[in-house]
Amino acid sequence: MSLRNYIIASVVVFGCTAIISLWQQKRGTREVLKVFFQVLAFFVVLLGGVFILAKVLHHFGIAQSGFFI
């Protein structure tokens, strides 16, 4: 994965954290960190699900090896 992809992913996570924190009116450091870890966990679960789906599709012969949604 290139550096550009890491930077984009970081900006998306921090942007979502900022938007959700403002929307829920979170002001304290602990509250914002809690939102940050929730957003991070969501993205990890989402990407993990996509990765698992790609592996399952490859296993059943629906997609080729290296397939990524």
MIDOSE-1310 file (N, C-alpha, C; in nm, 2 decimals, decimal comma, always signed):
residues 69
mslr	+0,08/-0,12/+0,00/+0,00/+0,00/+0,00/+0,09/+0,12/+0,00; +0,06/+0,22/-0,09/+0,14/+0,33/-0,10/+0,12/+0,44/+0,01; +0,21/+0,53/+0,03/+0,20/+0,63/+0,13/+0,07/+0,72/+0,10; +0,04/+0,74/-0,02/-0,08/+0,82/-0,05/-0,21/+0,76/+0,00
nyii	-0,22/+0,62/+0,00/-0,33/+0,56/+0,05/-0,34/+0,57/+0,20; -0,23/+0,56/+0,27/-0,23/+0,58/+0,42/-0,27/+0,72/+0,45; -0,22/+0,82/+0,38/-0,26/+0,96/+0,41/-0,40/+0,98/+0,38; -0,46/+0,93/+0,28/-0,60/+0,94/+0,25/-0,69/+0,88/+0,36
asvv	-0,65/+0,75/+0,40/-0,72/+0,68/+0,51/-0,71/+0,76/+0,64; -0,60/+0,82/+0,67/-0,58/+0,90/+0,79/-0,67/+1,02/+0,79; -0,68/+1,09/+0,67/-0,76/+1,21/+0,66/-0,91/+1,17/+0,67; -0,95/+1,06/+0,61/-1,09/+1,02/+0,62/-1,12/+0,99/+0,77
vfgc	-1,04/+0,92/+0,84/-1,07/+0,88/+0,98/-1,07/+1,01/+1,07; -0,97/+1,09/+1,05/-0,97/+1,22/+1,13/-1,09/+1,31/+1,10; -1,12/+1,31/+0,97/-1,24/+1,40/+0,93/-1,37/+1,34/+0,98; -1,39/+1,21/+0,98/-1,51/+1,15/+1,03/-1,51/+1,18/+1,18
taii	-1,40/+1,16/+1,25/-1,39/+1,19/+1,39/-1,43/+1,33/+1,43; -1,38/+1,43/+1,35/-1,41/+1,57/+1,37/-1,56/+1,60/+1,35; -1,61/+1,54/+1,24/-1,75/+1,57/+1,21/-1,84/+1,51/+1,32; -1,82/+1,38/+1,36/-1,90/+1,32/+1,45/-1,89/+1,38/+1,59
slwq	-1,77/+1,43/+1,63/-1,75/+1,49/+1,75/-1,82/+1,63/+1,76; -1,82/+1,70/+1,65/-1,89/+1,83/+1,65/-2,04/+1,80/+1,65; -2,09/+1,70/+1,57/-2,23/+1,67/+1,57/-2,28/+1,63/+1,70; -2,21/+1,54/+1,78/-2,25/+1,50/+1,91/-2,21/+1,59/+2,02
qkrg	-2,15/+1,70/+1,98/-2,10/+1,81/+2,08/-2,01/+1,75/+2,18; -1,91/+1,68/+2,14/-1,81/+1,62/+2,23/-1,70/+1,73/+2,24; -1,66/+1,76/+2,36/-1,56/+1,87/+2,38/-1,43/+1,82/+2,45; -1,45/+1,72/+2,54/-1,33/+1,67/+2,62/-1,24/+1,58/+2,53
trev	-1,12/+1,57/+2,58/-1,02/+1,49/+2,51/-1,06/+1,34/+2,51; -1,11/+1,30/+2,63/-1,15/+1,16/+2,64/-1,27/+1,13/+2,55; -1,36/+1,22/+2,54/-1,48/+1,20/+2,46/-1,44/+1,19/+2,31; -1,35/+1,28/+2,27/-1,31/+1,28/+2,13/-1,23/+1,16/+2,10
lkvf	-1,14/+1,11/+2,19/-1,07/+0,99/+2,17/-1,16/+0,87/+2,16; -1,26/+0,87/+2,24/-1,36/+0,76/+2,23/-1,43/+0,75/+2,10; -1,46/+0,87/+2,04/-1,52/+0,88/+1,91/-1,42/+0,83/+1,81; -1,29/+0,87/+1,82/-1,19/+0,84/+1,73/-1,17/+0,68/+1,72
fqvl	-1,17/+0,62/+1,84/-1,15/+0,47/+1,84/-1,27/+0,40/+1,79; -1,39/+0,46/+1,80/-1,51/+0,40/+1,75/-1,51/+0,41/+1,59; -1,47/+0,52/+1,54/-1,45/+0,54/+1,40/-1,35/+0,45/+1,34; -1,23/+0,44/+1,41/-1,13/+0,35/+1,37/-1,17/+0,20/+1,37
affv	-1,24/+0,16/+1,47/-1,29/+0,02/+1,48/-1,39/+0,00/+1,37; -1,48/+0,10/+1,33/-1,57/+0,08/+1,23/-1,50/+0,06/+1,09; -1,40/+0,14/+1,06/-1,33/+0,12/+0,94/-1,25/-0,01/+0,93; -1,20/-0,05/+1,04/-1,13/-0,18/+1,05/-1,23/-0,30/+1,02
vllg	-1,34/-0,29/+1,08/-1,45/-0,39/+1,06/-1,50/-0,39/+0,91; -1,52/-0,27/+0,86/-1,56/-0,25/+0,72/-1,46/-0,31/+0,62; -1,34/-0,27/+0,64/-1,23/-0,32/+0,55/-1,21/-0,47/+0,57; -1,22/-0,52/+0,69/-1,21/-0,66/+0,71/-1,32/-0,74/+0,65
gvfi	-1,44/-0,69/+0,65/-1,55/-0,75/+0,59/-1,54/-0,76/+0,44; -1,49/-0,65/+0,38/-1,46/-0,65/+0,23/-1,35/-0,75/+0,20; -1,25/-0,76/+0,28/-1,14/-0,85/+0,25/-1,19/-1,00/+0,26; -1,27/-1,02/+0,36/-1,33/-1,16/+0,38/-1,42/-1,19/+0,27
lakv	-1,50/-1,10/+0,23/-1,59/-1,12/+0,11/-1,51/-1,16/-0,01; -1,40/-1,08/-0,04/-1,32/-1,11/-0,15/-1,26/-1,25/-0,14; -1,22/-1,29/-0,02/-1,16/-1,43/-0,01/-1,27/-1,54/-0,03; -1,39/-1,51/+0,02/-1,50/-1,61/+0,01/-1,53/-1,62/-0,14
lhhf	-1,54/-1,51/-0,21/-1,57/-1,51/-0,36/-1,46/-1,59/-0,43; -1,34/-1,57/-0,39/-1,23/-1,64/-0,46/-1,24/-1,79/-0,43; -1,27/-1,83/-0,30/-1,28/-1,97/-0,26/-1,39/-2,04/-0,35; -1,50/-1,98/-0,37/-1,60/-2,04/-0,45/-1,59/-2,03/-0,60
giaq	-1,48/-1,96/-0,64/-1,45/-1,95/-0,78/-1,53/-1,84/-0,85; -1,59/-1,76/-0,78/-1,67/-1,65/-0,84/-1,58/-1,54/-0,89; -1,47/-1,51/-0,81/-1,37/-1,41/-0,84/-1,23/-1,47/-0,86; -1,15/-1,40/-0,92/-1,01/-1,44/-0,94/-0,93/-1,41/-0,82
sgff	-0,81/-1,47/-0,81/-0,72/-1,44/-0,70/-0,67/-1,29/-0,71; -0,66/-1,23/-0,60/-0,62/-1,09/-0,60/-0,74/-0,99/-0,62; -0,86/-1,05/-0,63/-0,98/-0,97/-0,64/-1,00/-0,89/-0,52; -1,03/-0,76/-0,54/-1,07/-0,67/-0,43/-1,18/-0,58/-0,47
i	-1,28/-0,57/-0,39/-1,40/-0,50/-0,42/-1,37/-0,35/-0,42
